[in-house]
Amino acid sequence: MHGLAATISMVAAFGFAAGAASAQDADIGKTLYDDYCAACHGAGAAGDGDMANLMTIPAPNLTLLATNNDGEFPMLKVIHTIDGRTGVRAHGGAMPVFGRVFASTEAGSANPYGSVLEVRGRVLSVAMYLESLQK
Ligand code: HEC
């Protein structure tokens, strides 16, 4: 434990903290993506998940979100799409409402403010992971 803390502060001291943090965010995002999104959107997000041929509405290729938006990753739209409780999908859609899914996996969180932040953190982590997959 001591050694780990020392390593972390050394990394921070050398100015790698920002890089390390975003690599970690991407890992969290990838784990969440693999657990919650890959079945429909495919392991590489190309819209070819196992469920894709069972679905009546095709799961879009998520590596082309930037290409389809004049080269700019539509971060806010993606966040709202994943959360599902607000914005573009507020009135329903084919995707599970992950704002609720992610909130309910936080069983026993006594602090509602903390759980709001955790849900937002998860949604953002997945969104940042998707950004990293853009072609
Ligand atoms: C049950 C299958 C299913 C799962 C699971 C699923 N999606 Fe989707 N997703 C869809 C379908 C179908 C659409 C297109 C229709 C719609 O938006 O409702 C879509 C649309 C999207 C879009 C909008 C794409 C565009 O072109 O605008 C994004 C972004 C997205 N999904 C991300 C995710 C992420 C991230 C996860 C996991 C947290 C996820 N999806 C899980 C089926 C799924």
Boltz pocket constraint, residues with backbone or C-beta under 6 A from the ligand:
constraints:
  - pocket:
      binder: B
      contacts: [[A, 32], [A, 33], [A, 36], [A, 37], [A, 38], [A, 39], [A, 40], [A, 41], [A, 51], [A, 55], [A, 57], [A, 58], [A, 59], [A, 60], [A, 61], [A, 62], [A, 77], [A, 78], [A, 81], [A, 82], [A, 92], [A, 93], [A, 94], [A, 95], [A, 96], [A, 98], [A, 126], [A, 127], [A, 130]]
      max_distance: 6.0
